[in-house]
Amino acid sequence: QVQLVESGGGSVQSGGSLTLSCVASKFTHNTYCLSWFRQVPGKEREGIVAIDNAGTTTYADSVKGRFTISQDTAKKTMYLQMNLLKPEDTALYYCAIRWGDWCSLVAHEYSYWGQGTQVTVSS
């Protein structure tokens, strides 16, 4: 089955930037949606951005204008460029994938998840 591995998390100050990566292996479908979610302890996992196989993107209002998702299909890698980071962006960030030709930001619609990478933004 597909495996997802995130990297790039770390600690930055408010206003700083980070780029997360998610590498997918054992890719078995041509139509898919790759997404980034984040979660803080005690809260539900929040979908923040998604990209489908055609490159169509969907952003949550909380990150629109600050975060940019992209993908390199040849490398089966998805990226999340995060700019103007805020303390409220602090969370464990996960990538996830679902098969099919439409995207959502709803966690239970995704079957495969990475292990997560921590992002901490200090004020």
Order of alpha helices (4+ residues) and beta strands (2+ residues): beta-beta-beta-beta-beta-beta-beta-beta-beta-beta-beta
